[in-house]
Amino acid sequence: MNLSRRQFVATSSVGLAAGAVGMEGCSPSQWLTIALNDLPTILQIVTSIISIVGAASGSTSAAALALAQTATNKAKDAINEALAFLQQYQANKTNTLLGNVDDALATAQAQLGSILGVLGINNPVLLATLSAAIGSALTIIVAVQTLIPAPVPAPTPTPTPAQQRRVKLTAARKAASTDQSIAIKVGYNEALAAAGGSQYAI
C-alpha cells in the first residue's frame, strides 16, 4: 500500500509524528526540495543497513551473507540513481524522468525487502535491529516518493501510466516537517535503539 505523507506520520515506526507541522500550502517546488533533501538521508540509512548486514557474519551462511550484501549494495545504487534522476527532474519536469525516479525507488524497495529472506539470521538482537532498519527505510522511501509532484500535463484524453501512478502516490499528501531529514535521522536511530542496535545509528 502506498502511504500518503499523513499516513506516514501516523503509522511509521520511526516516530516522526512528534514534530509534525502541517504544510497544506506547499508549492510543488517545495515538495520537490523536501524530497531532494531526504534522499541523501536515505543513503545514510542504507549505508547503516550495509553495516548491519556485515555484522551477520557468523550468524548465517557465507552464501546467504553474500546475497544479502549484494542486495544492499544494489539498493544503495538505486537510491543514488533516484537522486540523480530527481536532480534532472528538478530542471526538466517530464514524465519520463519521473518514471525513472519511481523505477529506481521501486528497485531499492525490492532489494531491501529481499534481505531478511535470504539472510536467515539466527542472532535475535541482530535480527530485530536489521528488521527495524529495513522497515524504517522502506517506509521512508515510500513517503519521500509521495512528495515528488507530477509535471503539469498537457491536455490529453487518456492519462499516461506515469501520470496514473503519480495520482495514486500523491493522494491526500501531507508533510511532516520543513526539516524532515533531521526527523528521519532521529526516528531511525530511535528504532535501532529500541531493537538493541544503537551502534548502527546514523
Residue frames as a rotation matrix with the C-alpha (Angstrom) as fourth column:
MET 1
0.583 0.813 0.000 0.00
0.813 -0.583 0.000 0.00
0.000 0.000 -1.000 0.00
ASN 2
-0.340 -0.662 0.668 1.34
0.605 -0.698 -0.384 3.42
0.720 0.273 0.637 -0.90
LEU 3
0.027 0.289 -0.957 1.36
0.965 -0.258 -0.051 5.80
-0.262 -0.922 -0.286 2.06
SER 4
0.598 0.138 0.789 0.47
0.344 -0.934 -0.097 9.46
0.724 0.329 -0.606 1.94
ARG 5
-0.462 -0.792 0.401 2.60
-0.030 -0.437 -0.899 11.85
0.887 -0.427 0.178 3.96
ARG 6
0.011 0.512 0.859 -0.12
-0.936 -0.297 0.189 11.99
0.352 -0.806 0.476 6.67
GLN 7
0.909 0.336 -0.246 -0.35
-0.261 0.921 0.290 8.18
0.324 -0.199 0.925 6.78
PHE 8
0.177 -0.937 -0.302 3.43
0.337 0.346 -0.876 8.00
0.925 0.053 0.376 7.01
VAL 9
-0.499 -0.342 0.796 3.49
-0.517 -0.619 -0.590 10.32
0.695 -0.707 0.132 10.02
ALA 10
0.282 0.749 0.599 0.66
-0.942 0.099 0.319 8.44
0.180 -0.655 0.734 11.72
THR 11
0.960 0.281 -0.009 1.86
-0.279 0.955 0.099 4.89
0.037 -0.092 0.995 11.13
SER 12
0.381 -0.877 -0.294 5.65
-0.231 0.217 -0.948 4.91
0.895 0.429 -0.120 10.71
SER 13
0.756 -0.171 -0.632 7.69
0.606 0.550 0.575 3.08
0.249 -0.818 0.519 13.32
VAL 14
-0.259 -0.958 0.125 10.36
0.828 -0.287 -0.481 5.76
0.497 -0.021 0.868 13.14
GLY 15
0.133 0.386 -0.913 8.28
0.948 -0.320 0.003 8.17
-0.291 -0.866 -0.408 15.22
LEU 16
-0.748 -0.442 0.495 8.19
0.600 -0.769 0.220 11.31
0.283 0.462 0.841 13.13
ALA 17
0.156 0.953 0.261 4.82
0.708 -0.292 0.643 12.47
0.689 0.085 -0.720 14.44
ALA 18
0.129 -0.094 -0.987 6.26
0.943 -0.295 0.152 14.30
-0.306 -0.951 0.050 17.44
GLY 19
-0.523 -0.410 -0.747 7.41
0.244 -0.912 0.329 17.29
-0.816 -0.011 0.577 15.42
ALA 20
-0.361 0.405 0.840 4.76
0.930 0.224 0.291 17.18
-0.071 0.886 -0.457 12.72
VAL 21
-0.488 0.235 -0.840 3.79
-0.060 -0.970 -0.237 20.50
-0.871 -0.065 0.487 11.14
GLY 22
0.402 0.710 0.578 1.05
0.595 0.278 -0.755 20.79
-0.696 0.647 -0.311 8.53
MET 23
-0.648 -0.623 -0.438 2.20
0.000 -0.576 0.818 22.01
-0.761 0.530 0.373 5.12
GLU 24
0.226 0.872 0.434 -1.11
0.569 0.243 -0.786 22.29
-0.791 0.424 -0.441 3.27
GLY 25
0.858 0.249 -0.449 0.08
-0.096 -0.781 -0.618 25.28
-0.505 0.573 -0.646 1.25
CYS 26
-0.121 -0.986 0.116 3.37
-0.005 0.117 0.993 23.87
-0.993 0.120 -0.019 -0.03
SER 27
0.460 0.168 -0.872 4.09
-0.828 -0.274 -0.490 24.50
-0.321 0.947 0.013 -3.68
PRO 28
0.993 -0.101 -0.061 5.28
0.062 0.889 -0.454 21.69
0.100 0.447 0.889 -5.99
SER 29
0.306 -0.945 0.112 8.81
-0.169 -0.170 -0.971 23.15
0.937 0.278 -0.212 -5.90
GLN 30
-0.031 -0.273 0.962 8.81
-0.980 -0.181 -0.083 22.98
0.197 -0.945 -0.262 -2.09
TRP 31
0.810 0.342 0.476 7.67
-0.434 0.896 0.093 19.35
-0.395 -0.282 0.875 -2.12
LEU 32
0.841 -0.524 -0.139 10.43
0.162 0.487 -0.858 18.56
0.517 0.699 0.494 -4.59
THR 33
0.059 -0.842 0.536 13.04
-0.594 -0.461 -0.659 20.31
0.802 -0.279 -0.528 -2.44
ILE 34
0.289 0.110 0.951 11.99
-0.920 0.307 0.243 18.28
-0.265 -0.945 0.190 0.60
ALA 35
0.978 0.100 0.184 12.29
-0.044 0.957 -0.287 15.05
-0.205 0.273 0.940 -1.40
LEU 36
0.558 -0.829 0.023 15.74
0.015 -0.018 -1.000 16.05
0.830 0.558 0.003 -2.66
ASN 37
-0.031 -0.557 0.830 16.86
-0.873 -0.389 -0.294 16.82
0.487 -0.734 -0.474 0.89
ASP 38
0.515 0.345 0.784 15.57
-0.761 0.604 0.234 13.48
-0.393 -0.718 0.574 2.18
LEU 39
0.930 -0.097 -0.355 17.22
-0.146 0.788 -0.598 11.17
0.337 0.608 0.719 -0.35
PRO 40
-0.062 -0.998 0.011 20.79
-0.421 0.016 -0.907 11.71
0.905 -0.061 -0.422 0.98
THR 41
-0.209 0.067 0.976 19.44
-0.971 0.106 -0.215 10.77
-0.118 -0.992 0.043 4.43
ILE 42
0.844 0.517 0.144 18.05
-0.481 0.848 -0.224 7.56
-0.238 0.120 0.964 2.95
LEU 43
0.502 -0.753 -0.425 21.53
-0.220 0.365 -0.905 6.88
0.836 0.548 0.018 1.56
GLN 44
-0.410 -0.637 0.653 22.90
-0.797 -0.099 -0.596 7.16
0.444 -0.765 -0.467 5.09
ILE 45
0.267 0.610 0.746 20.27
-0.854 0.509 -0.111 4.71
-0.447 -0.607 0.657 6.28
VAL 46
0.949 0.062 -0.310 21.13
-0.234 0.797 -0.556 2.19
0.213 0.601 0.771 3.55
THR 47
0.016 -0.999 -0.048 24.82
-0.422 0.036 -0.906 2.56
0.907 0.035 -0.421 4.45
SER 48
-0.292 -0.017 0.956 23.86
-0.953 0.087 -0.289 1.77
-0.079 -0.996 -0.041 8.04
ILE 49
0.737 0.623 0.263 21.99
-0.580 0.782 -0.229 -1.32
-0.348 0.016 0.937 6.82
ILE 50
0.572 -0.629 -0.527 25.12
-0.299 0.438 -0.848 -2.41
0.764 0.643 0.063 4.93
SER 51
-0.445 -0.760 0.474 27.00
-0.714 -0.019 -0.700 -2.33
0.541 -0.650 -0.534 8.26
ILE 52
0.056 0.552 0.832 24.27
-0.892 0.402 -0.207 -4.31
-0.448 -0.731 0.515 10.00
VAL 53
0.915 0.258 -0.309 24.30
-0.388 0.771 -0.506 -6.95
0.107 0.583 0.805 7.25
GLY 54
0.148 -0.953 -0.264 28.07
-0.430 0.178 -0.885 -7.17
0.891 0.245 -0.384 7.53
ALA 55
-0.409 -0.267 0.873 27.72
-0.910 0.042 -0.413 -7.90
0.074 -0.963 -0.260 11.24
ALA 56
0.645 0.738 0.198 25.73
-0.741 0.667 -0.074 -11.05
-0.187 -0.100 0.977 10.37
SER 57
0.088 -0.705 -0.704 28.96
-0.549 0.555 -0.624 -12.87
0.831 0.442 -0.338 9.54
GLY 58
-0.919 -0.394 -0.012 28.94
-0.229 0.561 -0.796 -15.89
0.320 -0.729 -0.605 11.83
SER 59
-0.526 0.808 0.266 25.17
-0.385 0.052 -0.922 -15.72
-0.759 -0.587 0.283 12.29
THR 60
0.704 0.703 -0.099 24.36
-0.396 0.273 -0.877 -17.02
-0.589 0.657 0.471 8.82
SER 61
0.458 -0.537 0.709 25.99
0.695 0.714 0.092 -18.86
-0.555 0.450 0.699 5.94
ALA 62
-0.500 -0.742 -0.445 28.62
0.205 -0.602 0.772 -17.22
-0.841 0.295 0.453 3.76
ALA 63
-0.762 0.260 0.593 26.43
0.630 0.085 0.772 -17.70
0.150 0.962 -0.229 0.68
ALA 64
0.319 0.942 -0.106 23.44
0.933 -0.292 0.209 -16.04
0.166 -0.166 -0.972 2.35
LEU 65
0.241 -0.315 -0.918 25.60
0.466 -0.792 0.394 -13.17
-0.851 -0.523 -0.044 3.57
ALA 66
-0.803 -0.589 0.090 26.93
0.327 -0.310 0.893 -12.60
-0.498 0.746 0.441 0.06
LEU 67
-0.376 0.755 0.538 23.40
0.830 0.017 0.557 -12.48
0.412 0.656 -0.633 -1.38
ALA 68
0.556 0.615 -0.560 22.27
0.815 -0.536 0.220 -10.01
-0.165 -0.579 -0.799 1.29
GLN 69
-0.129 -0.693 -0.709 25.32
0.343 -0.702 0.624 -7.79
-0.930 -0.163 0.328 0.76
THR 70
-0.852 -0.136 0.505 24.67
0.519 -0.103 0.848 -7.77
-0.063 0.985 0.158 -2.99
ALA 71
0.072 0.973 0.218 21.03
0.911 -0.153 0.384 -6.78
0.407 0.171 -0.897 -2.44
THR 72
0.506 0.094 -0.857 22.01
0.646 -0.700 0.305 -3.99
-0.571 -0.708 -0.415 -0.04
ASN 73
-0.537 -0.779 -0.325 24.59
0.288 -0.531 0.797 -2.59
-0.793 0.335 0.509 -2.43
LYS 74
-0.670 0.384 0.636 22.06
0.685 -0.012 0.729 -2.69
0.288 0.923 -0.255 -5.27
ALA 75
0.438 0.846 -0.305 19.61
0.898 -0.391 0.203 -0.78
0.053 -0.363 -0.930 -3.08
LYS 76
0.135 -0.478 -0.868 22.25
0.397 -0.777 0.489 1.89
-0.908 -0.411 0.085 -2.44
ASP 77
-0.853 -0.455 0.255 23.00
0.380 -0.209 0.901 2.14
-0.357 0.866 0.351 -6.17
ALA 78
-0.246 0.858 0.451 19.28
0.884 0.007 0.468 2.52
0.398 0.513 -0.760 -6.88
ILE 79
0.556 0.408 -0.724 18.92
0.716 -0.678 0.167 5.36
-0.423 -0.611 -0.669 -4.36
ASN 80
-0.375 -0.763 -0.526 21.88
0.222 -0.625 0.748 7.12
-0.900 0.164 0.404 -5.98
GLU 81
-0.811 0.149 0.566 20.18
0.577 0.035 0.816 6.70
0.102 0.988 -0.114 -9.36
ALA 82
0.231 0.971 -0.062 16.91
0.958 -0.216 0.190 8.08
0.172 -0.103 -0.980 -7.96
LEU 83
0.302 -0.197 -0.933 18.74
0.475 -0.817 0.326 11.12
-0.827 -0.541 -0.153 -6.61
ALA 84
-0.766 -0.639 -0.071 20.44
0.219 -0.364 0.905 11.76
-0.605 0.678 0.418 -9.96
PHE 85
-0.556 0.640 0.531 17.15
0.745 0.100 0.659 11.41
0.369 0.762 -0.532 -11.86
LEU 86
0.410 0.759 -0.506 15.38
0.902 -0.419 0.103 13.65
-0.134 -0.499 -0.856 -9.35
GLN 87
-0.161 -0.559 -0.814 18.00
0.290 -0.815 0.502 16.37
-0.944 -0.155 0.293 -9.80
GLN 88
-0.954 -0.118 0.276 17.41
0.290 -0.130 0.948 16.17
-0.076 0.984 0.158 -13.56
TYR 89
-0.177 0.979 0.105 13.66
0.920 0.127 0.372 16.27
0.350 0.162 -0.922 -12.96
GLN 90
0.126 0.170 -0.977 14.01
0.686 -0.727 -0.038 19.44
-0.717 -0.666 -0.208 -10.91
ALA 91
-0.601 -0.459 -0.655 15.40
-0.122 -0.757 0.642 21.18
-0.790 0.466 0.398 -14.00
ASN 92
-0.698 0.332 -0.634 13.18
-0.677 -0.019 0.736 19.48
0.232 0.943 0.238 -16.60
LYS 93
-0.465 0.589 0.661 9.91
-0.475 0.465 -0.747 18.03
-0.747 -0.661 0.064 -15.32
THR 94
-0.314 0.355 -0.881 9.00
-0.847 0.314 0.429 15.24
0.429 0.880 0.203 -17.72
ASN 95
0.680 0.643 0.353 7.01
-0.729 0.646 0.228 12.08
-0.081 -0.412 0.907 -17.17
THR 96
0.619 -0.530 -0.580 9.97
0.007 0.742 -0.671 10.05
0.786 0.411 0.462 -18.44
LEU 97
-0.470 -0.836 0.283 12.27
-0.264 -0.173 -0.949 11.36
0.842 -0.521 -0.140 -15.71
LEU 98
-0.085 0.533 0.842 9.52
-0.995 -0.093 -0.041 10.95
0.057 -0.841 0.538 -13.13
GLY 99
0.878 0.395 -0.270 9.10
-0.412 0.911 -0.007 7.33
0.244 0.117 0.963 -14.20
ASN 100
0.155 -0.911 -0.381 12.86
0.047 0.392 -0.919 6.84
0.987 0.124 0.103 -13.89
VAL 101
-0.520 -0.268 0.811 12.75
-0.727 -0.360 -0.585 8.14
0.449 -0.893 -0.008 -10.30
ASP 102
0.391 0.782 0.486 9.87
-0.915 0.389 0.109 5.84
-0.104 -0.487 0.867 -9.44
ASP 103
0.799 -0.110 -0.592 11.56
-0.164 0.906 -0.390 2.83
0.579 0.409 0.706 -11.05
ALA 104
-0.258 -0.966 -0.019 14.82
-0.149 0.059 -0.987 3.45
0.955 -0.252 -0.159 -9.16
LEU 105
-0.432 0.164 0.887 12.99
-0.893 -0.213 -0.396 3.79
0.124 -0.963 0.239 -5.84
ALA 106
0.699 0.715 0.001 10.99
-0.714 0.698 0.055 0.63
0.038 -0.039 0.999 -6.59
THR 107
0.407 -0.657 -0.635 14.25
-0.025 0.687 -0.727 -1.22
0.913 0.312 0.263 -7.23
ALA 108
-0.601 -0.626 0.497 15.62
-0.473 -0.222 -0.852 -0.02
0.644 -0.748 -0.163 -3.88
GLN 109
0.053 0.719 0.693 12.46
-0.994 0.106 -0.035 -1.20
-0.098 -0.687 0.720 -2.15
ALA 110
0.831 0.296 -0.471 12.62
-0.413 0.896 -0.165 -4.63
0.372 0.332 0.867 -3.79
GLN 111
0.023 -0.918 -0.396 16.29
-0.018 0.396 -0.918 -5.13
1.000 0.028 -0.007 -2.92
LEU 112
-0.639 -0.221 0.737 15.87
-0.681 -0.282 -0.676 -4.04
0.357 -0.934 0.030 0.70
GLY 113
0.288 0.883 0.370 12.75
-0.956 0.289 0.055 -6.17
-0.058 -0.369 0.927 1.03
SER 114
0.680 -0.044 -0.732 14.66
-0.282 0.905 -0.317 -9.28
0.677 0.422 0.603 -0.04
ILE 115
-0.196 -0.949 0.247 17.43
-0.657 -0.061 -0.752 -9.06
0.728 -0.309 -0.611 2.56
LEU 116
-0.184 0.137 0.973 15.81
-0.935 0.282 -0.217 -10.69
-0.304 -0.950 0.077 5.58
GLY 117
0.802 0.595 0.045 14.51
-0.541 0.757 -0.367 -13.57
-0.253 0.270 0.929 3.48
VAL 118
0.672 -0.593 -0.444 17.91
-0.113 0.510 -0.853 -14.51
0.732 0.623 0.276 2.06
LEU 119
-0.123 -0.832 0.540 19.93
-0.722 -0.299 -0.624 -13.81
0.681 -0.467 -0.564 5.20
GLY 120
0.553 0.431 -0.713 18.28
0.086 0.822 0.564 -16.12
0.829 -0.373 0.417 7.74
ILE 121
-0.360 -0.730 0.581 19.95
-0.514 -0.365 -0.777 -14.57
0.779 -0.578 -0.243 10.81
ASN 122
0.210 0.409 -0.888 19.88
0.499 0.736 0.457 -16.67
0.841 -0.539 -0.049 14.00
ASN 123
-0.795 -0.450 -0.407 21.00
0.591 -0.423 -0.687 -13.83
0.137 -0.786 0.603 16.30
PRO 124
0.105 0.991 -0.086 17.77
0.993 -0.100 0.058 -12.36
0.049 -0.091 -0.995 17.78
VAL 125
0.225 -0.062 -0.972 19.18
0.376 -0.915 0.145 -8.90
-0.899 -0.399 -0.183 18.60
LEU 126
-0.785 -0.567 -0.249 20.78
-0.043 -0.351 0.935 -8.54
-0.618 0.745 0.251 15.18
LEU 127
-0.639 0.631 0.440 17.59
0.749 0.380 0.542 -9.79
0.175 0.676 -0.716 13.53
ALA 128
0.344 0.794 -0.501 15.50
0.875 -0.465 -0.136 -7.23
-0.341 -0.392 -0.855 15.44
THR 129
-0.099 -0.484 -0.869 17.95
0.098 -0.874 0.476 -4.44
-0.990 -0.038 0.135 14.55
LEU 130
-0.950 -0.296 0.102 18.00
0.107 -0.004 0.994 -5.30
-0.294 0.955 0.035 10.87
SER 131
-0.304 0.920 0.246 14.22
0.944 0.257 0.204 -5.68
0.125 0.295 -0.947 10.76
ALA 132
0.393 0.424 -0.816 13.78
0.610 -0.784 -0.113 -2.23
-0.688 -0.453 -0.567 12.33
ALA 133
-0.433 -0.667 -0.606 16.33
-0.058 -0.650 0.757 -0.68
-0.900 0.363 0.243 9.96
ILE 134
-0.939 0.076 0.337 14.82
0.344 0.262 0.902 -2.17
-0.019 0.962 -0.272 6.80
GLY 135
-0.041 0.998 -0.055 11.26
0.999 0.039 -0.033 -1.45
-0.031 -0.056 -0.998 7.88
SER 136
0.248 0.059 -0.967 12.13
0.345 -0.938 0.031 2.18
-0.905 -0.341 -0.253 8.57
ALA 137
-0.725 -0.620 -0.299 13.97
-0.073 -0.363 0.929 2.55
-0.684 0.696 0.218 5.27
LEU 138
-0.737 0.493 0.463 11.09
0.665 0.407 0.626 1.11
0.120 0.769 -0.628 3.24
THR 139
0.265 0.877 -0.401 8.55
0.914 -0.360 -0.184 3.35
-0.306 -0.318 -0.897 4.95
ILE 140
0.063 -0.327 -0.943 10.67
0.101 -0.938 0.332 6.45
-0.993 -0.116 -0.026 4.40
ILE 141
-0.900 -0.407 0.156 11.33
0.169 0.003 0.986 5.64
-0.402 0.913 0.066 0.73
VAL 142
-0.329 0.861 0.387 7.59
0.923 0.206 0.326 5.35
0.201 0.465 -0.862 0.05
ALA 143
0.430 0.514 -0.742 6.88
0.718 -0.693 -0.063 8.55
-0.546 -0.506 -0.667 1.97
VAL 144
-0.338 -0.634 -0.696 9.53
-0.029 -0.732 0.680 10.52
-0.941 0.250 0.229 0.08
GLN 145
-0.853 0.034 0.520 8.24
0.506 0.294 0.811 9.14
-0.125 0.955 -0.268 -3.21
THR 146
0.107 0.992 0.066 4.82
0.993 -0.103 -0.054 10.64
-0.047 0.071 -0.996 -2.49
LEU 147
0.162 -0.093 -0.982 6.36
0.368 -0.918 0.147 14.12
-0.915 -0.386 -0.115 -2.16
ILE 148
-0.789 -0.614 0.014 7.53
0.230 -0.275 0.934 14.34
-0.569 0.740 0.358 -5.75
PRO 149
0.080 0.894 -0.442 5.00
-0.270 -0.407 -0.872 16.37
-0.959 0.189 0.209 -7.76
ALA 150
0.074 0.042 0.996 3.96
0.840 0.535 -0.085 15.30
-0.537 0.844 0.004 -11.22
PRO 151
-0.937 -0.339 -0.088 4.64
0.225 -0.774 0.591 17.67
-0.268 0.534 0.802 -14.10
VAL 152
-0.141 0.905 -0.400 1.67
-0.393 -0.422 -0.817 19.69
-0.909 0.042 0.415 -15.28
PRO 153
-0.457 -0.075 0.886 0.32
0.570 0.740 0.356 17.53
-0.683 0.668 -0.295 -18.10
ALA 154
-0.890 0.256 -0.377 -0.79
-0.453 -0.597 0.663 18.80
-0.055 0.761 0.647 -21.46
PRO 155
0.040 0.981 0.192 -4.49
-0.827 0.141 -0.545 18.21
-0.561 -0.136 0.817 -22.09
THR 156
-0.783 -0.272 -0.559 -4.93
-0.545 0.733 0.407 14.61
0.299 0.623 -0.723 -23.14
PRO 157
0.205 0.971 -0.124 -7.94
-0.768 0.238 0.595 12.30
0.608 -0.027 0.794 -23.20
THR 158
0.854 0.048 -0.517 -6.06
0.175 0.911 0.374 9.42
0.489 -0.410 0.770 -21.57
PRO 159
0.678 -0.649 0.345 -3.52
-0.698 -0.421 0.580 9.84
-0.231 -0.634 -0.738 -18.73
THR 160
0.095 -0.745 -0.660 -0.14
-0.579 0.498 -0.646 8.22
0.810 0.444 -0.384 -19.28
PRO 161
0.480 0.043 -0.876 0.86
0.470 0.831 0.298 5.30
0.741 -0.555 0.379 -16.99
ALA 162
-0.603 -0.768 -0.217 3.31
0.628 -0.289 -0.723 7.59
0.492 -0.572 0.656 -15.18
GLN 163
-0.641 0.442 0.627 0.55
-0.498 -0.862 0.099 10.13
0.584 -0.249 0.773 -14.51
GLN 164
0.439 0.839 -0.322 -1.81
-0.300 0.474 0.828 7.41
0.847 -0.267 0.460 -13.27
ARG 165
0.122 -0.490 -0.863 0.87
0.759 0.606 -0.237 6.10
0.640 -0.626 0.446 -10.90
ARG 166
-0.832 -0.504 0.231 1.58
0.279 -0.740 -0.612 9.59
0.480 -0.445 0.757 -9.61
VAL 167
-0.133 0.870 0.475 -2.11
-0.579 -0.458 0.675 10.24
0.804 -0.185 0.565 -8.88
LYS 168
0.637 0.366 -0.679 -2.17
0.220 0.758 0.614 7.15
0.739 -0.540 0.402 -6.65
LEU 169
-0.168 -0.834 -0.525 1.06
0.841 0.157 -0.518 8.11
0.515 -0.528 0.675 -4.88
THR 170
-0.896 -0.328 0.298 0.09
0.196 -0.896 -0.398 11.68
0.398 -0.298 0.868 -4.10
ALA 171
0.089 0.995 0.047 -3.48
0.260 -0.069 0.963 11.22
0.961 -0.073 -0.265 -2.88
ALA 172
0.909 0.415 -0.044 -4.11
0.175 -0.284 0.943 13.16
0.379 -0.865 -0.330 0.35
ARG 173
0.089 -0.989 -0.119 -0.44
0.705 0.147 -0.694 14.18
0.703 -0.022 0.710 0.53
LYS 174
0.983 0.122 0.138 0.79
-0.015 -0.692 0.721 15.90
0.184 -0.711 -0.679 3.70
ALA 175
0.081 -0.996 0.045 4.20
-0.082 -0.051 -0.995 16.96
0.993 0.077 -0.086 5.03
ALA 176
0.481 0.018 -0.877 5.66
0.789 0.427 0.441 16.07
0.382 -0.904 0.191 8.42
SER 177
0.506 -0.417 -0.755 8.18
0.462 -0.608 0.646 18.86
-0.728 -0.676 -0.115 8.85
THR 178
0.945 -0.248 -0.215 10.10
-0.327 -0.643 -0.693 21.54
0.034 0.725 -0.688 7.00
ASP 179
-0.073 -0.996 0.045 13.25
-0.991 0.067 -0.117 19.85
0.114 -0.053 -0.992 8.27
GLN 180
0.803 0.587 -0.100 12.22
-0.583 0.809 0.068 16.30
0.121 0.003 0.993 7.52
SER 181
0.327 -0.728 -0.602 15.73
-0.124 0.599 -0.791 14.87
0.937 0.333 0.105 7.14
ILE 182
-0.626 -0.529 0.574 16.58
-0.608 -0.130 -0.783 15.60
0.489 -0.839 -0.240 10.79
ALA 183
0.122 0.770 0.626 13.34
-0.954 0.265 -0.139 13.99
-0.273 -0.580 0.767 11.95
ILE 184
0.769 0.118 -0.629 14.09
-0.414 0.841 -0.349 10.94
0.487 0.529 0.695 9.80
LYS 185
-0.217 -0.941 -0.259 17.52
-0.223 0.306 -0.925 10.52
0.950 -0.143 -0.277 11.37
VAL 186
-0.578 0.047 0.815 16.16
-0.812 -0.137 -0.568 10.88
0.085 -0.990 0.117 14.89
GLY 187
0.447 0.866 0.223 13.35
-0.869 0.480 -0.122 8.42
-0.213 -0.139 0.967 14.25
TYR 188
0.579 -0.312 -0.753 15.61
-0.309 0.771 -0.557 5.90
0.755 0.555 0.350 12.54
ASN 189
-0.518 -0.853 0.066 18.09
-0.335 0.131 -0.933 5.98
0.787 -0.506 -0.354 15.40
GLU 190
-0.304 0.502 0.810 15.27
-0.937 -0.001 -0.351 5.55
-0.175 -0.865 0.470 17.92
ALA 191
0.737 0.597 -0.317 14.05
-0.660 0.737 -0.147 2.48
0.145 0.318 0.937 16.03
LEU 192
0.182 -0.762 -0.622 17.53
-0.129 0.608 -0.783 0.96
0.975 0.222 0.013 16.09
ALA 193
-0.663 -0.428 0.615 17.96
-0.614 -0.160 -0.773 1.74
0.429 -0.890 -0.157 19.79
ALA 194
0.169 0.828 0.534 14.66
-0.963 0.253 -0.088 0.04
-0.208 -0.500 0.841 20.60
ALA 195
0.872 0.136 -0.470 15.88
-0.320 0.885 -0.338 -3.05
0.370 0.445 0.815 18.75
GLY 196
0.780 -0.614 0.117 19.24
0.140 0.355 0.924 -3.04
-0.610 -0.705 0.363 20.56
GLY 197
0.304 -0.676 0.671 21.34
0.950 0.268 -0.161 -1.80
-0.071 0.686 0.724 17.66
SER 198
0.881 0.094 -0.463 22.35
0.164 -0.980 0.113 1.73
-0.443 -0.176 -0.879 18.65
GLN 199
-0.049 -0.996 -0.072 25.87
0.157 -0.079 0.984 1.17
-0.986 0.037 0.160 17.33
TYR 200
-0.480 -0.077 0.874 24.46
0.851 0.202 0.485 1.35
-0.214 0.976 -0.032 13.80
ALA 201
0.481 0.697 -0.532 22.86
0.569 -0.710 -0.415 4.78
-0.667 -0.103 -0.738 14.27
ILE 202
0.077 -0.412 0.908 23.46
0.924 -0.313 -0.221 7.42
0.375 0.855 0.357 11.61
